[in-house]
Amino acid sequence: MASPADALTSADWFKSSYSNDDNGMCVEGAHLPGGTMAVRDSKNPHGPAFILTGGAWNTFVHALADGEFS
């Protein structure tokens, strides 16, 4: 079984549609095997990444959309 680190090296990263090009403040995501999601800071592509289960990712996205973090 591949480790999460192995999945990150071959991940197809994409920028969030809510990120802008202002000072490089971007969030990138990557869909990983098994329905997990990785999230990282685009300014530090070799740094740490959060890896979330599909359920945790959906909960997070819905909380953002509902304004729970504003």
Biopython code that builds the backbone (N, CA, C, O; Angstrom):
import numpy as np
from Bio.PDB.StructureBuilder import StructureBuilder

atoms = [
    (1, "MET", "N", (0.849, -1.179, 0.000)),
    (1, "MET", "CA", (0.000, 0.000, 0.000)),
    (1, "MET", "C", (0.898, 1.245, 0.000)),
    (1, "MET", "O", (1.876, 1.312, 0.744)),
    (2, "ALA", "N", (0.561, 2.214, -0.827)),
    (2, "ALA", "CA", (1.338, 3.445, -0.920)),
    (2, "ALA", "C", (1.043, 4.338, 0.282)),
    (2, "ALA", "O", (-0.076, 4.366, 0.794)),
    (3, "SER", "N", (2.059, 5.058, 0.717)),
    (3, "SER", "CA", (1.879, 5.994, 1.826)),
    (3, "SER", "C", (1.344, 7.319, 1.295)),
    (3, "SER", "O", (1.432, 7.583, 0.095)),
    (4, "PRO", "N", (0.782, 8.170, 2.186)),
    (4, "PRO", "CA", (0.334, 9.492, 1.728)),
    (4, "PRO", "C", (1.453, 10.292, 1.072)),
    (4, "PRO", "O", (1.207, 11.026, 0.114)),
    (5, "ALA", "N", (2.679, 10.160, 1.577)),
    (5, "ALA", "CA", (3.808, 10.886, 0.985)),
    (5, "ALA", "C", (4.040, 10.447, -0.455)),
    (5, "ALA", "O", (4.347, 11.275, -1.312)),
    (6, "ASP", "N", (3.898, 9.147, -0.730)),
    (6, "ASP", "CA", (4.043, 8.654, -2.099)),
    (6, "ASP", "C", (2.982, 9.259, -3.008)),
    (6, "ASP", "O", (3.269, 9.617, -4.151)),
    (7, "ALA", "N", (1.763, 9.373, -2.505)),
    (7, "ALA", "CA", (0.677, 9.935, -3.300)),
    (7, "ALA", "C", (0.930, 11.409, -3.602)),
    (7, "ALA", "O", (0.543, 11.891, -4.667)),
    (8, "LEU", "N", (1.575, 12.137, -2.683)),
    (8, "LEU", "CA", (1.830, 13.557, -2.894)),
    (8, "LEU", "C", (2.865, 13.805, -3.982)),
    (8, "LEU", "O", (2.781, 14.807, -4.692)),
    (9, "THR", "N", (3.839, 12.911, -4.128)),
    (9, "THR", "CA", (4.885, 13.127, -5.129)),
    (9, "THR", "C", (4.339, 13.026, -6.549)),
    (9, "THR", "O", (4.886, 13.639, -7.465)),
    (10, "SER", "N", (3.276, 12.268, -6.741)),
    (10, "SER", "CA", (2.714, 12.128, -8.081)),
    (10, "SER", "C", (1.358, 12.827, -8.215)),
    (10, "SER", "O", (0.655, 12.634, -9.206)),
    (11, "ALA", "N", (0.995, 13.630, -7.225)),
    (11, "ALA", "CA", (-0.319, 14.287, -7.234)),
    (11, "ALA", "C", (-0.403, 15.339, -8.335)),
    (11, "ALA", "O", (0.590, 15.974, -8.691)),
    (12, "ASP", "N", (-1.600, 15.505, -8.859)),
    (12, "ASP", "CA", (-1.887, 16.525, -9.861)),
    (12, "ASP", "C", (-2.503, 17.721, -9.129)),
    (12, "ASP", "O", (-3.716, 17.773, -8.929)),
    (13, "TRP", "N", (-1.667, 18.673, -8.735)),
    (13, "TRP", "CA", (-2.097, 19.816, -7.933)),
    (13, "TRP", "C", (-2.817, 20.849, -8.802)),
    (13, "TRP", "O", (-2.471, 21.047, -9.967)),
    (14, "PHE", "N", (-3.810, 21.495, -8.223)),
    (14, "PHE", "CA", (-4.540, 22.573, -8.908)),
    (14, "PHE", "C", (-4.774, 23.699, -7.916)),
    (14, "PHE", "O", (-4.858, 23.472, -6.709)),
    (15, "LYS", "N", (-4.880, 24.921, -8.439)),
    (15, "LYS", "CA", (-5.136, 26.080, -7.584)),
    (15, "LYS", "C", (-6.628, 26.230, -7.341)),
    (15, "LYS", "O", (-7.451, 25.952, -8.213)),
    (16, "SER", "N", (-6.951, 26.670, -6.151)),
    (16, "SER", "CA", (-8.345, 26.932, -5.802)),
    (16, "SER", "C", (-8.898, 28.015, -6.704)),
    (16, "SER", "O", (-8.195, 28.964, -7.050)),
    (17, "SER", "N", (-10.148, 27.876, -7.081)),
    (17, "SER", "CA", (-10.789, 28.909, -7.901)),
    (17, "SER", "C", (-10.979, 30.199, -7.107)),
    (17, "SER", "O", (-11.247, 31.246, -7.696)),
    (18, "TYR", "N", (-10.845, 30.145, -5.788)),
    (18, "TYR", "CA", (-10.971, 31.331, -4.950)),
    (18, "TYR", "C", (-9.629, 31.998, -4.690)),
    (18, "TYR", "O", (-9.593, 33.085, -4.114)),
    (19, "SER", "N", (-8.533, 31.385, -5.093)),
    (19, "SER", "CA", (-7.218, 31.986, -4.932)),
    (19, "SER", "C", (-7.043, 33.085, -5.966)),
    (19, "SER", "O", (-7.660, 33.058, -7.031)),
    (20, "ASN", "N", (-6.205, 34.039, -5.644)),
    (20, "ASN", "CA", (-5.903, 35.091, -6.607)),
    (20, "ASN", "C", (-4.396, 35.173, -6.789)),
    (20, "ASN", "O", (-3.649, 34.503, -6.077)),
    (21, "ASP", "N", (-3.951, 35.973, -7.719)),
    (21, "ASP", "CA", (-2.528, 36.104, -7.985)),
    (21, "ASP", "C", (-1.894, 37.235, -7.188)),
    (21, "ASP", "O", (-0.753, 37.609, -7.461)),
    (22, "ASP", "N", (-2.595, 37.784, -6.219)),
    (22, "ASP", "CA", (-2.114, 38.881, -5.402)),
    (22, "ASP", "C", (-1.090, 38.368, -4.392)),
    (22, "ASP", "O", (-1.447, 37.711, -3.414)),
    (23, "ASN", "N", (0.167, 38.669, -4.632)),
    (23, "ASN", "CA", (1.260, 38.281, -3.729)),
    (23, "ASN", "C", (1.408, 36.771, -3.569)),
    (23, "ASN", "O", (1.942, 36.314, -2.559)),
    (24, "GLY", "N", (0.957, 36.005, -4.522)),
    (24, "GLY", "CA", (1.145, 34.561, -4.470)),
    (24, "GLY", "C", (0.370, 33.852, -3.383)),
    (24, "GLY", "O", (0.734, 32.740, -3.000)),
    (25, "MET", "N", (-0.686, 34.457, -2.874)),
    (25, "MET", "CA", (-1.469, 33.844, -1.799)),
    (25, "MET", "C", (-2.462, 32.858, -2.391)),
    (25, "MET", "O", (-3.618, 33.201, -2.634)),
    (26, "CYS", "N", (-2.008, 31.634, -2.620)),
    (26, "CYS", "CA", (-2.854, 30.636, -3.262)),
    (26, "CYS", "C", (-2.883, 29.351, -2.454)),
    (26, "CYS", "O", (-1.914, 28.978, -1.793)),
    (27, "VAL", "N", (-4.002, 28.702, -2.528)),
    (27, "VAL", "CA", (-4.159, 27.375, -1.945)),
    (27, "VAL", "C", (-4.253, 26.405, -3.106)),
    (27, "VAL", "O", (-4.939, 26.667, -4.094)),
    (28, "GLU", "N", (-3.554, 25.277, -2.981)),
    (28, "GLU", "CA", (-3.615, 24.240, -4.010)),
    (28, "GLU", "C", (-4.205, 22.978, -3.403)),
    (28, "GLU", "O", (-4.043, 22.706, -2.214)),
    (29, "GLY", "N", (-4.883, 22.224, -4.233)),
    (29, "GLY", "CA", (-5.459, 20.961, -3.808)),
    (29, "GLY", "C", (-5.091, 19.859, -4.772)),
    (29, "GLY", "O", (-4.704, 20.112, -5.913)),
    (30, "ALA", "N", (-5.217, 18.640, -4.302)),
    (30, "ALA", "CA", (-4.981, 17.468, -5.154)),
    (30, "ALA", "C", (-5.885, 16.343, -4.678)),
    (30, "ALA", "O", (-5.939, 16.034, -3.488)),
    (31, "HIS", "N", (-6.592, 15.737, -5.619)),
    (31, "HIS", "CA", (-7.410, 14.567, -5.310)),
    (31, "HIS", "C", (-6.470, 13.363, -5.244)),
    (31, "HIS", "O", (-5.708, 13.114, -6.179)),
    (32, "LEU", "N", (-6.525, 12.623, -4.145)),
    (32, "LEU", "CA", (-5.657, 11.471, -3.942)),
    (32, "LEU", "C", (-6.478, 10.183, -3.989)),
    (32, "LEU", "O", (-7.706, 10.220, -3.915)),
    (33, "PRO", "N", (-5.798, 9.057, -4.112)),
    (33, "PRO", "CA", (-6.509, 7.774, -4.147)),
    (33, "PRO", "C", (-7.363, 7.564, -2.896)),
    (33, "PRO", "O", (-7.040, 8.058, -1.816)),
    (34, "GLY", "N", (-8.431, 6.840, -3.058)),
    (34, "GLY", "CA", (-9.295, 6.518, -1.935)),
    (34, "GLY", "C", (-10.221, 7.642, -1.524)),
    (34, "GLY", "O", (-10.830, 7.582, -0.456)),
    (35, "GLY", "N", (-10.339, 8.679, -2.366)),
    (35, "GLY", "CA", (-11.247, 9.772, -2.066)),
    (35, "GLY", "C", (-10.696, 10.813, -1.116)),
    (35, "GLY", "O", (-11.438, 11.683, -0.661)),
    (36, "THR", "N", (-9.400, 10.745, -0.801)),
    (36, "THR", "CA", (-8.813, 11.738, 0.084)),
    (36, "THR", "C", (-8.429, 12.984, -0.694)),
    (36, "THR", "O", (-8.350, 12.961, -1.922)),
    (37, "MET", "N", (-8.193, 14.066, 0.023)),
    (37, "MET", "CA", (-7.863, 15.356, -0.577)),
    (37, "MET", "C", (-6.637, 15.919, 0.134)),
    (37, "MET", "O", (-6.556, 15.889, 1.362)),
    (38, "ALA", "N", (-5.692, 16.426, -0.637)),
    (38, "ALA", "CA", (-4.516, 17.088, -0.075)),
    (38, "ALA", "C", (-4.627, 18.584, -0.345)),
    (38, "ALA", "O", (-5.110, 18.997, -1.400)),
    (39, "VAL", "N", (-4.180, 19.390, 0.609)),
    (39, "VAL", "CA", (-4.226, 20.838, 0.490)),
    (39, "VAL", "C", (-2.879, 21.389, 0.941)),
    (39, "VAL", "O", (-2.332, 20.956, 1.955)),
    (40, "ARG", "N", (-2.340, 22.356, 0.175)),
    (40, "ARG", "CA", (-1.054, 22.945, 0.535)),
    (40, "ARG", "C", (-1.014, 24.420, 0.139)),
    (40, "ARG", "O", (-1.872, 24.909, -0.596)),
    (41, "ASP", "N", (-0.006, 25.107, 0.639)),
    (41, "ASP", "CA", (0.264, 26.502, 0.311)),
    (41, "ASP", "C", (1.106, 26.507, -0.962)),
    (41, "ASP", "O", (2.167, 25.885, -1.001)),
    (42, "SER", "N", (0.649, 27.196, -1.993)),
    (42, "SER", "CA", (1.374, 27.182, -3.267)),
    (42, "SER", "C", (2.747, 27.842, -3.173)),
    (42, "SER", "O", (3.614, 27.577, -4.006)),
    (43, "LYS", "N", (2.958, 28.695, -2.172)),
    (43, "LYS", "CA", (4.266, 29.336, -2.015)),
    (43, "LYS", "C", (5.307, 28.359, -1.471)),
    (43, "LYS", "O", (6.505, 28.635, -1.532)),
    (44, "ASN", "N", (4.861, 27.221, -0.942)),
    (44, "ASN", "CA", (5.760, 26.239, -0.354)),
    (44, "ASN", "C", (5.399, 24.842, -0.859)),
    (44, "ASN", "O", (4.958, 23.999, -0.078)),
    (45, "PRO", "N", (5.582, 24.590, -2.164)),
    (45, "PRO", "CA", (5.114, 23.325, -2.742)),
    (45, "PRO", "C", (5.817, 22.077, -2.205)),
    (45, "PRO", "O", (5.293, 20.971, -2.339)),
    (46, "HIS", "N", (6.980, 22.237, -1.607)),
    (46, "HIS", "CA", (7.687, 21.075, -1.047)),
    (46, "HIS", "C", (7.515, 20.996, 0.461)),
    (46, "HIS", "O", (8.119, 20.152, 1.122)),
    (47, "GLY", "N", (6.686, 21.882, 0.999)),
    (47, "GLY", "CA", (6.421, 21.901, 2.434)),
    (47, "GLY", "C", (5.291, 20.952, 2.797)),
    (47, "GLY", "O", (4.931, 20.070, 2.018)),
    (48, "PRO", "N", (4.742, 21.140, 3.977)),
    (48, "PRO", "CA", (3.690, 20.229, 4.452)),
    (48, "PRO", "C", (2.383, 20.405, 3.688)),
    (48, "PRO", "O", (2.113, 21.452, 3.099)),
    (49, "ALA", "N", (1.596, 19.361, 3.719)),
    (49, "ALA", "CA", (0.259, 19.386, 3.119)),
    (49, "ALA", "C", (-0.697, 18.720, 4.095)),
    (49, "ALA", "O", (-0.343, 17.756, 4.774)),
    (50, "PHE", "N", (-1.895, 19.241, 4.154)),
    (50, "PHE", "CA", (-2.952, 18.597, 4.921)),
    (50, "PHE", "C", (-3.559, 17.508, 4.051)),
    (50, "PHE", "O", (-3.789, 17.719, 2.860)),
    (51, "ILE", "N", (-3.818, 16.352, 4.634)),
    (51, "ILE", "CA", (-4.495, 15.273, 3.916)),
    (51, "ILE", "C", (-5.773, 14.965, 4.679)),
    (51, "ILE", "O", (-5.743, 14.614, 5.859)),
    (52, "LEU", "N", (-6.892, 15.102, 3.986)),
    (52, "LEU", "CA", (-8.197, 14.927, 4.620)),
    (52, "LEU", "C", (-8.966, 13.793, 3.955)),
    (52, "LEU", "O", (-8.821, 13.548, 2.757)),
    (53, "THR", "N", (-9.770, 13.117, 4.730)),
    (53, "THR", "CA", (-10.670, 12.122, 4.149)),
    (53, "THR", "C", (-11.708, 12.853, 3.307)),
    (53, "THR", "O", (-11.889, 14.062, 3.448)),
    (54, "GLY", "N", (-12.376, 12.133, 2.447)),
    (54, "GLY", "CA", (-13.408, 12.744, 1.623)),
    (54, "GLY", "C", (-14.503, 13.388, 2.467)),
    (54, "GLY", "O", (-14.974, 14.479, 2.147)),
    (55, "GLY", "N", (-14.909, 12.718, 3.543)),
    (55, "GLY", "CA", (-15.943, 13.258, 4.420)),
    (55, "GLY", "C", (-15.508, 14.531, 5.117)),
    (55, "GLY", "O", (-16.281, 15.483, 5.223)),
    (56, "ALA", "N", (-14.265, 14.549, 5.596)),
    (56, "ALA", "CA", (-13.745, 15.748, 6.265)),
    (56, "ALA", "C", (-13.630, 16.902, 5.276)),
    (56, "ALA", "O", (-13.921, 18.048, 5.617)),
    (57, "TRP", "N", (-13.206, 16.599, 4.053)),
    (57, "TRP", "CA", (-13.101, 17.652, 3.030)),
    (57, "TRP", "C", (-14.479, 18.244, 2.727)),
    (57, "TRP", "O", (-14.624, 19.465, 2.660)),
    (58, "ASN", "N", (-15.486, 17.397, 2.546)),
    (58, "ASN", "CA", (-16.839, 17.886, 2.270)),
    (58, "ASN", "C", (-17.375, 18.731, 3.416)),
    (58, "ASN", "O", (-18.005, 19.762, 3.183)),
    (59, "THR", "N", (-17.134, 18.307, 4.640)),
    (59, "THR", "CA", (-17.565, 19.081, 5.801)),
    (59, "THR", "C", (-16.886, 20.438, 5.819)),
    (59, "THR", "O", (-17.534, 21.450, 6.088)),
    (60, "PHE", "N", (-15.585, 20.476, 5.537)),
    (60, "PHE", "CA", (-14.830, 21.725, 5.509)),
    (60, "PHE", "C", (-15.358, 22.672, 4.425)),
    (60, "PHE", "O", (-15.578, 23.854, 4.687)),
    (61, "VAL", "N", (-15.558, 22.158, 3.229)),
    (61, "VAL", "CA", (-16.045, 22.985, 2.116)),
    (61, "VAL", "C", (-17.440, 23.545, 2.420)),
    (61, "VAL", "O", (-17.708, 24.714, 2.144)),
    (62, "HIS", "N", (-18.316, 22.731, 2.978)),
    (62, "HIS", "CA", (-19.658, 23.211, 3.322)),
    (62, "HIS", "C", (-19.598, 24.257, 4.434)),
    (62, "HIS", "O", (-20.364, 25.220, 4.414)),
    (63, "ALA", "N", (-18.705, 24.082, 5.394)),
    (63, "ALA", "CA", (-18.554, 25.071, 6.468)),
    (63, "ALA", "C", (-18.073, 26.396, 5.892)),
    (63, "ALA", "O", (-18.548, 27.454, 6.304)),
    (64, "LEU", "N", (-17.140, 26.355, 4.948)),
    (64, "LEU", "CA", (-16.691, 27.583, 4.291)),
    (64, "LEU", "C", (-17.845, 28.267, 3.565)),
    (64, "LEU", "O", (-18.045, 29.476, 3.689)),
    (65, "ALA", "N", (-18.592, 27.484, 2.815)),
    (65, "ALA", "CA", (-19.710, 28.048, 2.042)),
    (65, "ALA", "C", (-20.777, 28.652, 2.961)),
    (65, "ALA", "O", (-21.447, 29.616, 2.592)),
    (66, "ASP", "N", (-20.926, 28.081, 4.148)),
    (66, "ASP", "CA", (-21.925, 28.578, 5.103)),
    (66, "ASP", "C", (-21.415, 29.745, 5.932)),
    (66, "ASP", "O", (-22.149, 30.275, 6.766)),
    (67, "GLY", "N", (-20.159, 30.158, 5.714)),
    (67, "GLY", "CA", (-19.600, 31.307, 6.439)),
    (67, "GLY", "C", (-19.180, 31.020, 7.856)),
    (67, "GLY", "O", (-19.066, 31.949, 8.657)),
    (68, "GLU", "N", (-18.945, 29.771, 8.197)),
    (68, "GLU", "CA", (-18.591, 29.413, 9.567)),
    (68, "GLU", "C", (-17.210, 29.932, 9.987)),
    (68, "GLU", "O", (-16.920, 29.971, 11.182)),
    (69, "PHE", "N", (-16.368, 30.323, 9.056)),
    (69, "PHE", "CA", (-15.020, 30.783, 9.389)),
    (69, "PHE", "C", (-14.840, 32.278, 9.187)),
    (69, "PHE", "O", (-13.711, 32.767, 9.219)),
    (70, "SER", "N", (-15.936, 33.020, 8.977)),
    (70, "SER", "CA", (-15.777, 34.453, 8.749)),
    (70, "SER", "C", (-15.837, 35.225, 10.029)),
    (70, "SER", "O", (-15.720, 36.451, 10.017)),
]
sb = StructureBuilder()
sb.init_structure("model")
sb.init_model(0)
sb.init_chain("A")
sb.init_seg("    ")
for serial, (resi, resn, name, xyz) in enumerate(atoms, 1):
    if name == "N":
        sb.init_residue(resn, " ", resi, " ")
    sb.init_atom(name, np.array(xyz, "f"), 0.0, 1.0, " ", f" {name:<3s}", serial, name[0])
structure = sb.get_structure()
